[in-house]
Amino acid sequence: MIVKDVIQWFEAWANPQWQEKWDNSGWQVEPGVLHIPAHVLVALTPTLSVMEEAIACVNQGIPVNLILTHHPLIFNPLKSLRHGEAVAQIIHLAFLHNIGIYTAHTNFDQVDGGTAAVLADLLHLKQVIPLVPTGEGRGYGRIGILDPVLPLQALLTHICQVLSPPDLIVSPLADTTELIQKVAVLGGSGASFMDAALSAGAEVYVTADCKFHQFQASRDGNLILVDAGHYGTERPACERLVERLKELGLPWVKLSVRDEDFRQFFHS
């Protein structure tokens, strides 16, 4: 399967037209790789480390020609490309080594098999529907039920096991033995959808990048807010994407080992 076919397959599933107006999904760098057999490196974020990983594969005889990421490389309009800047260096290396960079961001968030749907699956939610519907069968976030119900402590332990965050940040807990049935999830920065989780009757909302006063609002609304980290809530969808790409019979596809969680916790 050539690169062009991979992109066509992907866009039939997660149409770039579904992205938000402020987003920049699609080709970030296309140096002329469309008609080459696809060798794909999947990553959450297109960093210089991920590009260096792809180049290392090329130097080892694996002709990687596509980096497929969730986060865009180019998010704001570029006014210049200068030596020493990470984005400029990545673009330079992409053209130098003939490695394309393609991104699926908010369009990938909405679809079955995307970031939120994978989270719901990992937490074993049932009767799952989009938290904020955006079209037929798609939407931001997911909400579903735990069957059987779980004590809050057991749910938090399970979240740690499947998402491996450095730490969980949670709203004040009155009783960790409280039984939880209805859970909402949204990978990445999802605190702005907290009202939707409340309106849908969620008892727990798992997302990331939550602020101090958003935790206050969750407590006031009797919603247990769980911040499992941006990386922790979105990286699993990249792992599942690798599995789907392997099913296409590509010559080579791999999940990046140089992808990074940019937020770590220091314990004194």
C-alpha positions, 0 to 999 in steps of 0.5 A: 500500500502506498502512502496516498492509499493510507491517507485516503483510507484514513480520511474516509474514517476521520475526515479532515473537514470535520476538524475545528476552524482553528485546527490544522489537521492534514498534511504538515509536510509532503515532500513527494512521498505519495506514491511510495510504499508506506512505512509509517511511524505513529506518534502523538506529537511531531517532535524533533526526537520523533523525527530523529527516530524516523531518520535512525530507522532510515539509516538502519535500512527501514525506509520510513516515509510517513510520520502520522501524528495526532498533534499538528506540527504547524498550529499557528501561521508561520511568519519565518523559518529560522535556524535553531528553531525546532519546527524549522529543523523538523521541516528541513529534515523532513524534506532532506530525508523525504519523510512526510508528516501528516496530522489528524487532530480534532477530526480524530477526536470525534470518531469511533476508534479515536481518542475518546472512544479508545478511552471509553473502551479502556475503562470498559464503559458500556452503552457508550455515546458521544458526550457532545455529538457533532454529526452522525455517529461522532462527537467529542468525548464519550459517556457510558456506564460501568457494569458492574459498578465500581467503588471510586478507589477501584476506578481510579486504580484501574485508570492508573493501570491502563493510562500510566499517568505520572500521577492522577489529579482529582477533585476533593474526595469525600468517600473513595468507597462511593459506587460509580456507574456513569463515567464521561471521558475526553482525551486531552484538554477537555475541561471546557466540556465539564458542563456537558458531563454534568448535564449528562449525569456523569459521576466521574469525568476523566480528561486532562489539563484542568485548572484550579477553579475547574476543580472547584467548579466540579466539586460544587457540581458534585462531579468527580474530575480526574486529570489523567494528563494530556499524554496519558489520555491521548497516547492510547489512541495512537497505540490502537491506530498502529494496530489498525494500520497493521491490519491494512498489511503495510510493509512497516508500521511502528509506534514511536518510542521517542514520543514524550510526555512533556509534563512530569511530577517531581516528588521531593 
